[in-house]
Amino acid sequence: MSPKKACTFLIDEDLAKALKALKARDGAPEGEIIRRALAEYLKRKGVFGRDKAARPRARTRGRA
């Protein structure tokens, strides 16, 4: 397991209720639900989860 950093933020009451309902339905902790949702969002935005093979290769120097 990778080390984790604590993060505190505020959410709307309706989001908090939805998180609690999801926890009751699936049994997953609210923090884990938030981590998964955030990771998926950042992957869709293209800033998280890219492996080295997916990155474009660096250009090599041309000979002078």
Secondary structure, 3 states (H helix, E strand, C coil): CCCCCCCCCCCCHHHHHHHHHHHHHHCCCHHHHHHHHHHHHHHHCCCCCCCHHHCCCCCCCCCC
